[in-house]
Amino acid sequence: MIGFIVRKVKGILLARHISGASKYIIRGNSHFFESFRLTVIKPVQDKIYLKVGDDCILDCKVLFESGTGEVIIGNRCYIGTSSIISRNKIEFGNDVMVAMGSVFYDHDSHSINYLNREDDITRQLEDHRSGKFFIENKSWNNVTSSPIKIGNNAWIGINCIILKGVTIGEGAIIGAGSVVTRDIPAWTVAGGNPAKVIKEIPDERRRK
Ligand SMILES: CC(C)(COP(=O)(O)OP(=O)(O)OC[C@H]1O[C@@H](n2cnc3c(N)ncnc32)[C@H](O)[C@@H]1OP(=O)(O)O)[C@@H](O)C(=O)NCCC(=O)NCCS
């Protein structure tokens, strides 16, 4: 099976396609562009972080900032130069299109309580100064996360942000530059910040 060149830099796993094999990825016969990148900070031995089905084209960056997280991509998906950042779970169905510049983020990265956040920068500096990756000893205890799900046949436009806990329904379209903070119903067009439904897709244009 064609796999990935995997190398470790300061304990961080970096995987790029093309030859070699990675036990962190399961994939079908999908195509990975040269710029595709998988990064796992603090990889857990034998954990599968990324599962990709058949006939996808992937030009994205997939980042796991701690040992946790999971990204599942179905069949026949196209994901352009977007970023998928997980420490919970991000799932794409089949026949999903994602334009360039979008970001899927299944956690908040920091606590919304300042008292839980006040040491974050100091820790980053300590890690950096001791030659580690700058968030290697980050505390994730008070960081909220929730899974993201993108339904079959959905289309995410250019420069969108999809935040934690969001489900985008089957066949939904997210307009360019939208920030999606809440679920979007199936077969609707949504847009804006925060994204709201703009219109419904007529029955005859839906996948039967
Ligand atoms: C979402 C989209 C496909 C909808 O196109 P459309 O059906 O022709 O929509 P319209 O232009 O008729 O707009 C309908 C309404 O939605 C609004 N709207 C459209 N796109 C919007 C967006 N991205 N964010 C917020 N509102 C948007 C329009 O202002 C309009 O509002 P109004 O009725 O109050 O005037 C299109 O606007 C879009 O975002 N295209 C970019 C797709 C993209 O990113 N492609 C990259 C390559 S994959």
Ligand as a Chemical Component Dictionary entry (heavy atoms), coordinates in Angstrom:
data_LIG
# 
_chem_comp.id                   LIG 
_chem_comp.type                 NON-POLYMER 
_chem_comp.pdbx_formal_charge   0 
_chem_comp.three_letter_code    LIG 
# 
loop_
_chem_comp_atom.comp_id 
_chem_comp_atom.atom_id 
_chem_comp_atom.alt_atom_id 
_chem_comp_atom.type_symbol 
_chem_comp_atom.charge 
_chem_comp_atom.model_Cartn_x 
_chem_comp_atom.model_Cartn_y 
_chem_comp_atom.model_Cartn_z 
_chem_comp_atom.pdbx_ordinal 
LIG C1  C1  C 0 -23.508 30.566 -1.173 1  
LIG C2  C2  C 0 -23.581 30.925 -2.648 2  
LIG C3  C3  C 0 -23.181 29.709 -3.503 3  
LIG C4  C4  C 0 -25.042 31.325 -2.904 4  
LIG O1  O1  O 0 -25.183 31.783 -4.223 5  
LIG P1  P1  P 0 -26.643 32.231 -4.768 6  
LIG O2  O2  O 0 -27.609 31.127 -4.547 7  
LIG O3  O3  O 0 -26.445 32.740 -6.149 8  
LIG O4  O4  O 0 -27.012 33.376 -3.738 9  
LIG P2  P2  P 0 -27.398 34.894 -4.023 10 
LIG O5  O5  O 0 -26.247 35.615 -4.614 11 
LIG O6  O6  O 0 -28.695 34.894 -4.772 12 
LIG O7  O7  O 0 -27.622 35.466 -2.559 13 
LIG C5  C5  C 0 -28.797 35.219 -1.821 14 
LIG C6  C6  C 0 -28.732 35.994 -0.530 15 
LIG O8  O8  O 0 -27.719 35.419 0.283  16 
LIG C7  C7  C 0 -26.708 36.365 0.634  17 
LIG N1  N1  N 0 -25.428 35.696 0.572  18 
LIG C8  C8  C 0 -24.881 35.056 -0.479 19 
LIG N2  N2  N 0 -23.677 34.538 -0.151 20 
LIG C9  C9  C 0 -23.458 34.886 1.119  21 
LIG C10 C10 C 0 -22.383 34.661 2.012  22 
LIG N3  N3  N 0 -21.287 33.986 1.635  23 
LIG N4  N4  N 0 -22.486 35.135 3.264  24 
LIG C11 C11 C 0 -23.570 35.842 3.663  25 
LIG N5  N5  N 0 -24.643 36.071 2.853  26 
LIG C12 C12 C 0 -24.566 35.611 1.596  27 
LIG C13 C13 C 0 -26.832 37.444 -0.439 28 
LIG O9  O9  O 0 -26.364 38.678 0.036  29 
LIG C14 C14 C 0 -28.316 37.446 -0.686 30 
LIG O10 O10 O 0 -28.960 38.170 0.337  31 
LIG P3  P3  P 0 -30.230 39.142 -0.004 32 
LIG O11 O11 O 0 -31.296 38.188 -0.539 33 
LIG O12 O12 O 0 -30.568 39.741 1.322  34 
LIG O13 O13 O 0 -29.746 40.088 -1.037 35 
LIG C15 C15 C 0 -22.619 32.082 -3.019 36 
LIG O14 O14 O 0 -23.090 33.313 -2.488 37 
LIG C16 C16 C 0 -21.181 31.867 -2.532 38 
LIG O15 O15 O 0 -20.842 32.050 -1.373 39 
LIG N6  N6  N 0 -20.348 31.493 -3.498 40 
LIG C17 C17 C 0 -18.936 31.219 -3.235 41 
LIG C18 C18 C 0 -18.700 29.728 -3.263 42 
LIG C19 C19 C 0 -17.249 29.449 -3.031 43 
LIG O16 O16 O 0 -16.703 29.737 -1.983 44 
LIG N7  N7  N 0 -16.608 28.862 -4.019 45 
LIG C20 C20 C 0 -15.178 28.568 -3.893 46 
LIG C21 C21 C 0 -14.748 27.424 -4.789 47 
LIG S1  S1  S 0 -15.364 25.838 -4.218 48 
# 
loop_
_chem_comp_bond.comp_id 
_chem_comp_bond.atom_id_1 
_chem_comp_bond.atom_id_2 
_chem_comp_bond.value_order 
_chem_comp_bond.pdbx_ordinal 
LIG C1  C2  SING 1  
LIG C2  C3  SING 2  
LIG C2  C4  SING 3  
LIG C2  C15 SING 4  
LIG C4  O1  SING 5  
LIG O1  P1  SING 6  
LIG P1  O2  DOUB 7  
LIG P1  O3  SING 8  
LIG P1  O4  SING 9  
LIG O4  P2  SING 10 
LIG P2  O5  DOUB 11 
LIG P2  O6  SING 12 
LIG P2  O7  SING 13 
LIG O7  C5  SING 14 
LIG C5  C6  SING 15 
LIG C6  O8  SING 16 
LIG C6  C14 SING 17 
LIG O8  C7  SING 18 
LIG C7  N1  SING 19 
LIG C7  C13 SING 20 
LIG N1  C8  SING 21 
LIG N1  C12 SING 22 
LIG C8  N2  DOUB 23 
LIG N2  C9  SING 24 
LIG C9  C10 SING 25 
LIG C9  C12 DOUB 26 
LIG C10 N3  SING 27 
LIG C10 N4  DOUB 28 
LIG N4  C11 SING 29 
LIG C11 N5  DOUB 30 
LIG N5  C12 SING 31 
LIG C13 O9  SING 32 
LIG C13 C14 SING 33 
LIG C14 O10 SING 34 
LIG O10 P3  SING 35 
LIG P3  O11 DOUB 36 
LIG P3  O12 SING 37 
LIG P3  O13 SING 38 
LIG C15 O14 SING 39 
LIG C15 C16 SING 40 
LIG C16 O15 DOUB 41 
LIG C16 N6  SING 42 
LIG N6  C17 SING 43 
LIG C17 C18 SING 44 
LIG C18 C19 SING 45 
LIG C19 O16 DOUB 46 
LIG C19 N7  SING 47 
LIG N7  C20 SING 48 
LIG C20 C21 SING 49 
LIG C21 S1  SING 50 
# 
